[in-house]
Amino acid sequence: MIARKEVERLCALARLHLNEKETAALQKDLSMMLDYFKAIQKLDTADTEPTFNVTGMLNHLRADTPAEFSDAKKLAASAPHTNDDYVQVKSILSNED
């Protein structure tokens, strides 16, 4: 079973705030998934051809071309925090482990 401390660390990294019951349930679920992955790793896949796309469907993407955005001031006006015409958001990167 995955250690509770590891589950708590994963929750901190994912910024999940779980209570005791939810943490225990997540610990159980993650342990079941990891056990399943271990079972799959034991399978002999030497004669199995790699599968990259099972549906045969293709992505049809538009060209990535720059365009003018005329509503920057309107967008900035609707944001809670701005700096000139830029929307300010809370930093998600830190030096914490």
C-alpha positions as CSV (number, residue, x, y, z in Angstrom):
1,M,0.0,0.0,0.0
2,I,1.2,3.5,-0.8
3,A,2.4,5.3,2.3
4,R,0.1,8.0,3.7
5,K,2.9,10.5,3.7
6,E,3.3,10.0,-0.1
7,V,-0.4,10.6,-0.6
8,E,-0.2,13.7,1.5
9,R,2.8,14.9,-0.6
10,L,0.9,14.2,-3.9
11,C,-2.1,16.2,-2.5
12,A,0.2,19.1,-1.6
13,L,1.7,19.1,-5.1
14,A,-1.8,19.0,-6.7
15,R,-3.0,21.6,-4.2
16,L,-5.8,19.3,-3.0
17,H,-7.2,19.9,0.4
18,L,-8.6,16.6,1.6
19,N,-10.0,15.6,5.0
20,E,-9.0,12.4,6.7
21,K,-11.7,10.3,5.1
22,E,-10.9,11.5,1.6
23,T,-7.2,11.0,2.1
24,A,-7.7,7.4,3.3
25,A,-10.0,6.8,0.3
26,L,-7.4,8.3,-2.1
27,Q,-4.7,6.2,-0.5
28,K,-6.7,3.0,-1.1
29,D,-7.6,4.0,-4.7
30,L,-4.0,4.9,-5.5
31,S,-2.8,1.6,-4.0
32,M,-5.3,-0.4,-6.1
33,M,-4.1,1.5,-9.3
34,L,-0.4,0.8,-8.5
35,D,-1.1,-2.9,-7.8
36,Y,-2.9,-3.0,-11.2
37,F,0.1,-1.4,-12.9
38,K,2.4,-4.0,-11.3
39,A,0.2,-6.8,-12.6
40,I,0.2,-5.3,-16.1
41,Q,4.0,-5.0,-16.0
42,K,4.2,-8.8,-15.6
43,L,2.5,-9.4,-19.0
44,D,4.6,-10.6,-21.9
45,T,4.2,-7.9,-24.6
46,A,7.1,-9.0,-26.8
47,D,4.9,-9.9,-29.7
48,T,2.5,-7.0,-29.3
49,E,2.6,-4.3,-31.9
50,P,2.5,-0.8,-30.5
51,T,-0.8,1.0,-30.9
52,F,-0.8,4.8,-31.3
53,N,-4.3,5.4,-32.6
54,V,-7.1,2.9,-32.2
55,T,-9.8,5.0,-33.9
56,G,-8.1,5.9,-37.1
57,M,-9.4,9.5,-36.7
58,L,-7.1,12.4,-37.6
59,N,-6.8,15.8,-36.0
60,H,-7.7,18.6,-38.3
61,L,-6.0,21.7,-36.9
62,R,-6.2,25.3,-38.1
63,A,-3.0,27.2,-38.9
64,D,-1.4,28.8,-35.9
65,T,-1.2,32.4,-37.1
66,P,-1.0,35.5,-35.0
67,A,-4.0,37.8,-34.9
68,E,-4.9,41.1,-33.4
69,F,-7.0,41.0,-30.2
70,S,-9.1,44.1,-30.0
71,D,-10.8,43.5,-26.7
72,A,-7.8,43.6,-24.4
73,K,-9.1,46.6,-22.4
74,K,-12.5,44.9,-22.0
75,L,-10.9,41.7,-20.8
76,A,-8.6,43.6,-18.4
77,A,-11.6,45.5,-17.0
78,S,-13.4,42.3,-16.2
79,A,-10.4,40.8,-14.3
80,P,-10.0,41.2,-10.6
81,H,-6.3,42.2,-10.8
82,T,-4.6,43.9,-13.7
83,N,-1.3,45.7,-14.5
84,D,-1.9,48.1,-17.4
85,D,-3.7,45.9,-20.0
86,Y,-2.4,42.6,-18.6
87,V,-4.4,40.3,-16.3
88,Q,-2.5,39.4,-13.1
89,V,-2.9,35.9,-11.8
90,K,-1.5,34.2,-8.7
91,S,1.9,32.6,-9.2
92,I,1.8,28.8,-9.3
93,L,5.5,28.3,-9.3
94,S,7.6,28.4,-6.2
95,N,10.9,27.2,-4.8
96,E,9.3,24.8,-2.3
97,D,9.7,21.1,-2.7
